[in-house]
Structure formats: structure tokens, C-alpha cells
Amino acid sequence: MGSIRKRRRFFHVTVGVKKKYVESGTSGLLFTCSGNEKQAVREAYNVIEQTMERWRPAAERDDQKRADREQGDVADSIQHFSDQSWFFPSLFGCFHEASAGSRQRERCCRLLQRVWPVESTCRMDLLELDREISRMISRNFHGDGAGKWPTYSFEFKARNNDSLRRSDAMDMVALAMDQLAPAVRVSLDNPEITVVVQVIHKSVMLSCIQQFFQRRKLSLHSKD
């Protein structure tokens, strides 16, 4: 049996204690699902495995194999929220590949609903949230050489927490826009960037997503 090659454990399924928060400053991918959670998280692992193979150049894959042996199982850091959502830290950079349409991805996503990129996280604290929103706006909204600025829209979702209202989060975003990107305008029909604020238990997850509506709001299912 010693000669049999062991399967790589980079995304080996290990279910730990459910946590009600994510460490502040963390980025990653948030998957939401319906139905059997154990099967859904296996689907998420499959999506990420396929994504990483497409996203990394061959040389980086070799480097990653060495890093895997040093760092151990990344699944130890995966956080499970009780409302059928899973957070995979440190995978924000491969979001565009994970959300891109592919026949192979659609076949393995029966229970997964959406994949959300999480650019930054913070505690459910208004001062900290206001600061993180301003930082995110500053990173993502810039004028081009011709002085044209991107249009934007706003999305809000609260799960297992009612301490932050949609109107309050929207006001924070609007104030940050007025101060840091005053030439930016709202577009409800075809925004270039969508600012997403999601509250889950004690954490707030922030994202700026390009072509949000063209991507069918990040759905992992094909159109009917």
C-alpha cells in the first residue's frame, strides 16, 4: 500500500466548529448553497480545484505544491456559517475564474447557489465599517485618462443579523463616494461596478464587483 500515490489533501473536506465571525481584514470567496451542506461544500472544493488549475501558470503550480507540503491543509481555515454559507479565505484573487461560465463548472454545481468575492471583512462596528468602506472605494474607483469615472450600484444582504439597516450602509457608501470619488454616478440599469455589503452574524463582508448584473448576480447555475 505504501507505493500507492496518496491523493493531495489541499482541499480535503474537514468540518470543524461553526464560527460566527471572520477575522477583520480577511479576503476570500463566500459560497452560498441550498440543500445538503456536506455535498455543497464538496461542490465548492471541486469548483476551486478546477479554478486553481486554470488560474495558476504551470510554474506557480509547482511552487504551490511545495507550499502545500509546508502549510498543510487549507481546509482547516475554512469557516462555516449556519445559514448555509461557507467562507474560503485567501482565494479572492481567483474569483474571476471561479465565477466564469464553463460547462464543467455547471455540471458540478447542483447545490451551490452563488460565489461572492470578499475583498475585505470587518467586525459589525459602525466606525470600523465606515473606515473599511472608504478604503475599498479609494482602491476601486478612479477616473481614466479622459476623466471618465465608472458608474456604480449598491447591493445589501443581511443574514442572521439585523443590527445594520440597508439605508445606513447605503449612506456610508454614498458619503464615501462624495468624499473620494465625487464624479462617480449611480446606474441602476448597467453599472460598471457594484458595491456589495453583506452582514453575516458578527462580520461584515465588502466587495466591489465589476459587471455584477452581466454575471447574473454571480449565480453558479446556467440559465433555464
C-alpha angles and dihedrals in degrees: 000000000000091000093058111103111242119230115253111260099205092117100020110156112250118163113206135171115316111249126207097208145034122226112262115260095028122138128194145105126305116205122194122198145178128218125006108024097199091055091044093055089051088054089051091052090051092050091050093046091052091044095051091051091055096038101050123070114234094257091053091051090059090050090048092054089058091046090051091059090050099043100039125208114358089199089078088075097048112115125213122206118202096237094073098274131123128199120210109193126212095022099099092111094064095050096110091056093045093052097040115111115257133157091227092054094049092053092058098044108080096132104023112095108183142350116219123195111225111205096178141357134204141169121275091267119127096217093048091044092051090051094049093048090053091050092050093048090050091052098047109034118071135142120246126234091278093053095254117144127202121256120235146196133197131237126185132187129174123192123183091346131084099173094101120057123211091238092055093050091047091052090053091052093046092049092049090050092051091051102038106024108020094164093061117108133201119250119186096179105046113002118179093212129025119204109215125196116185124181116200117175105303097347135081118209119202130198141169107205126189119218092004096164094041086057090055090249091302095299115171092207127087121243117272 
